[in-house]
Amino acid sequence: MSSDPTTPMTEPQQSVDELAGKLKRTELQRSASSIPGREIVQVLTEIPAGVESGWHVHPGEEVGFIVAGTVEMMIREQETLTLHAGDGFLIPPRTPHNALDIGPETGRMLSTYIVEVGQPLATFVS
């Protein structure tokens, strides 16, 4: 694996941020963005049935897609979304949100983040 930030990762890595203790998050790739000061990070998140991520924010946009399962996506000051496999979602930068897998199977989400370089990918909020 190259340490050059412009080279996509070739091996999945476990994501290390505040959510890593609650969910299985595998970072699939990370690369510099054409937007100065931003990078693109793609993550596969697995949420066991009945588990929620907890309220958190990202330092940039999250563009997501439900790969498997059913997930309730709570976004502060918006109506709760019930997302099924095949549904997409968009979370604006620094917007508190919480994902709950309502089962019966493990939910899997593929998310692409366009975030500020050097910031934690996710931070818990109250």
C-alpha positions as MATLAB code, in Angstrom:
seq = 'MSSDPTTPMTEPQQSVDELAGKLKRTELQRSASSIPGREIVQVLTEIPAGVESGWHVHPGEEVGFIVAGTVEMMIREQETLTLHAGDGFLIPPRTPHNALDIGPETGRMLSTYIVEVGQPLATFVS';
ca = [
       0.000    0.000    0.000;
       1.292    3.435   -0.941;
       1.459    6.314    1.525;
       1.023    8.781   -1.365;
      -2.402   10.431   -0.733;
      -3.125   10.623   -4.468;
      -2.884    6.857   -4.896;
      -6.057    4.891   -4.058;
      -5.662    2.179   -1.445;
      -5.494   -1.327   -2.812;
      -6.233   -3.184    0.433;
      -9.280   -2.521    2.639;
      -8.463   -1.056    6.056;
     -10.544   -0.935    9.232;
     -11.681    2.645    9.692;
     -10.296    4.265   12.834;
     -12.536    6.991   14.233;
     -15.113    7.352   16.994;
     -17.605    5.002   15.284;
     -15.131    2.139   14.934;
     -16.061    0.761   18.385;
     -19.786    0.483   17.545;
     -19.837   -0.667   13.928;
     -17.697   -2.605   11.504;
     -16.315    0.010    9.115;
     -13.930   -0.958    6.334;
     -12.179    1.850    4.471;
     -12.067    0.752    0.844;
     -10.174    3.686   -0.634;
      -8.843    7.163    0.152;
      -7.592    9.654   -2.404;
      -6.958   13.367   -2.833;
      -9.871   15.343   -4.259;
      -9.775   17.927   -7.034;
     -11.245   20.285   -4.401;
      -8.321   21.892   -2.530;
      -8.120   20.794    1.116;
     -10.497   17.848    0.606;
     -10.054   14.106    0.215;
     -12.401   11.357   -0.886;
     -12.874    8.376    1.419;
     -15.041    5.365    0.637;
     -16.218    3.136    3.493;
     -18.328   -0.028    3.785;
     -20.213    0.054    7.097;
     -21.926   -2.965    8.630;
     -24.533   -2.362   11.340;
     -25.916   -5.398   13.199;
     -29.712   -5.581   13.594;
     -30.904   -3.414   16.474;
     -27.660   -1.404   16.677;
     -27.420    2.313   16.032;
     -24.396    4.367   15.105;
     -25.052    7.104   17.648;
     -25.389   10.778   16.725;
     -22.322   11.920   14.819;
     -21.034   14.319   12.160;
     -18.548   14.173    9.290;
     -16.246   17.021    8.160;
     -17.813   17.030    4.697;
     -20.527   15.427    2.586;
     -21.580   11.789    2.899;
     -23.057   10.215   -0.216;
     -24.411    6.795    0.725;
     -26.108    3.716   -0.666;
     -27.805    0.897    1.256;
     -26.290   -2.369    0.025;
     -28.297   -4.701    2.309;
     -30.848   -4.488    5.099;
     -33.158   -1.746    6.316;
     -31.789    1.321    8.074;
     -33.574    4.225    9.745;
     -31.559    7.359    9.045;
     -32.275   10.146   11.502;
     -30.951   13.510   10.312;
     -31.262   16.457   12.694;
     -34.130   18.796   11.720;
     -35.366   16.431    8.989;
     -37.889   13.605    8.909;
     -36.488   10.145    9.626;
     -35.813    8.152    6.460;
     -36.449    4.420    6.225;
     -33.897    3.159    3.721;
     -33.875   -0.273    2.085;
     -31.310   -2.059   -0.079;
     -30.932   -0.023   -3.255;
     -31.764    3.341   -1.641;
     -29.335    6.235   -1.647;
     -28.950    9.122    0.797;
     -27.012   12.359    1.208;
     -25.879   13.908    4.496;
     -24.690   17.548    4.328;
     -21.365   18.484    5.984;
     -21.316   18.611    9.806;
     -24.995   17.617   10.010;
     -25.770   15.440   13.050;
     -27.264   12.090   12.087;
     -27.815    8.602   13.506;
     -28.338    5.309   11.661;
     -30.330    2.446   13.218;
     -30.491   -1.006   11.620;
     -34.087   -2.104   12.120;
     -33.318   -5.692   11.045;
     -33.831   -8.458   10.697;
     -30.455   -8.718    8.962;
     -27.174   -6.826    9.256;
     -27.384   -3.552    7.371;
     -24.577   -2.686    4.963;
     -23.981    0.835    3.675;
     -21.465    2.039    1.127;
     -20.578    5.668    1.841;
     -18.349    8.070   -0.010;
     -17.161   11.071    1.970;
     -15.742   14.287    0.542;
     -14.064   15.604    3.661;
     -11.514   18.050    5.031;
      -7.985   16.633    4.993;
      -6.601   15.826    8.446;
      -9.968   15.747   10.239;
     -11.437   12.617   11.873;
     -13.884   10.971    9.508;
     -16.597   10.842   12.201;
     -17.088   12.545   15.556;
     -19.841   11.843   18.103;
     -22.158   14.726   19.046;
     -24.927   15.079   21.607;
];
